[in-house]
């Protein structure tokens, strides 16, 4: 074995050993959310902190840096999209990033966000933004310092965005989201003006939880989530996590009197899970076996939740089974009424309860506001006013309290600045991927009507999942769709589906 | 702070940090048994191996050895039963033990037992002891080498016993178990000769699993297992594990057509759990906060399972509730019939299904056989014959196949030699502790009849649990009972309960 190859092998072993610890940490966290006894939380937090520290030591080990410097200059790194090249490139990118942020800043951020989340909980409960604003200002200041440490070419926000969506640039994302907003606002207004409202009350009938479990499991299995390599559990806040190459766990919450909550939640998390299960397990713990970016990850969940799961063809297949499982609720409901109900669009105040169309406006508001703060154009004290103005302007409604306004999300208090836009990037990528799949695979609707989700899932496996981090999000988007990021398809898909419902 | 005290603080921190990792390892194992997706097992094994290696590195770090040498000579170690003295003494004992076994032997044993367990599974399935015997011989040879590395004063078996029951000596344990055997064999024969058989078929009626869950949870809560600091899950092989100072998890298995399986299993594991929950959490990860020995641990499970859970007073309190939950099975069954049925004694071939009295004979057989092998008096090839002879001699029955004979237990294939006797030590300690509690607390039966298990549990907390490893098993036994290990009380308790049932 050449010296380079032996050094590369050493690098992979180091990374894979670290992944034994990161996947163990993920188990500690999954267990904390799902199974931990009520009084065991403090010790679990200590365990997590200790293990995170051990992982950080490994990830910033100067010997790792030397190895990466050496390999980055070798011919193994030449083809940056090859498995080998991507491994060196991405491990080096992460190492450099971690090494750039001073340890003191890491500690200050950890402390400020820990305090921040507790203060946020209280502020939301007491509807008192003022009690939280100084801490939020501090967190944003630290995030600015983090951006400065990381460095950037364009604006400081680029550095923050890059943590979640490597390779994405603020001005490009902003251009697309601006265009999306310009077209979404009139669409939503048009729908409101139509005066029509689908029979949404049918979704609020009684759906026994055990049968929701059966149905959710059946549907997720059918679309391709592999329960031999995963689990489904119950948590207040649904999520998807992976604890190993064959261990992807999703969660949901059940509401006996609301069909959407668990069903579309399970489709959403299954989409994340199918992505994780589609990564090449032989590269587990290495960049070619890791998800590309948060935006790409979100595209996979949105594809199954909205573009597949809210399509008429999906329900042409699944609705008879739904009526069989929930006769009391659905026997008297025609398919078309059900289809209209699950596609109802209406401005609302809470992001996580928003429909497919207005959801993006919630995101755009947050994306605009956090940029304004980072750029120094907006003071955190003025956030509630700016928030309410934007809701009025884009959605035509404004929160009457900060609890259902600017205090609704945990993200900023946790230091997640630059994160929100990845939700809308997910919707945009989803729409473009879906169109590309249709172009290549033909009549997807007819397949879905027959309950055949395999060709579409395999297409995703091959075009997206198997590539891991060999390409950045923007590169992957271009590779799969032949185009750059654009809002046109998302708009067209929404209009195509919603026009007949609302008679637009 | 004096130099000694600061060094001691350093020692405690090292040990407590290690316990973050050992408790994390315990979670990886618990999850493997209870929640792991079917195809995730290989990676989980790799995770466990890696983490165990990291823990071993910490536990054999020469700097730890230096620290322990220094502290062992300090005045902090002078009172060896104080929390501080016990911490130094026990950490040093463990460090020395780990350092004595050569790394090559550790690896050989790990490999031989890993292979051994797989071969054992096949041998048991195919009822083919011959295919397993050479590997078993190898494992015993390695255990002999381990005993030599560890060193001993009396016989090599002492070194192996000491791993599970520190401070116990083979000749002492053998003397008590010999005496126990001499008295048990005639008792069991007398029972058989009585010709009477309790109505055991009532325990094989239908007991709906959901109601077994309710009843098991109620009873375990009542005797003192704290579900705010623990959980109950389902596994094929029941166990108890602790994942932190407030996180003790027990498991059980349900058989819809056999009452005993889950109910007494839950009492048994709750007994282990109540011990873990009774340790002082401020010493978590340190010897004063760790269980004393396997024998003492087992005594706690046997106390609740047998001495409390199979007593008439326990059922005077619980039987009405049992009849309420299982009317179809128990409505027509008088308490006394039920009491007789759960105390049925009858020789059987399988240890884990044995009753309270004959169980010890199963243990004594294994204890005698493994000593004979370690002493070179018995070749593994001749084990089946020796096994069957002893079953004939002590229990009056002999297995017709090795699968239900010498191949029934996993222990030896896993390298657990010296372990079995701790089960009977548990029964012996339980009988002596129970008598001591009765002497000090008065009429326990009357308390149990009233459903008041608190005084007895608190007595165990105070006399046993809170002492952790401040005393060895033999020391603790003496301290609590004022006597050495003896079989007299166990025999008397059995006779007192069984004589009226069988008219002895």
Interface residues (C-beta under 8 A of the other chain):
Chain A: X17 X20 X21 X23 X24 X27 X28 X31 X35 X36 X37 X38 X39 X40 X42 X43 X44 X46 X47 X50 X51 X227 X228 X229 X230 X231 X243 X244 X245 X246 X247 X248 X249 X284
Chain B: X17 X20 X21 X23 X24 X27 X28 X31 X35 X36 X37 X38 X39 X40 X42 X43 X44 X46 X47 X50 X51 X227 X228 X229 X230 X231 X243 X244 X245 X246 X247 X249 X284
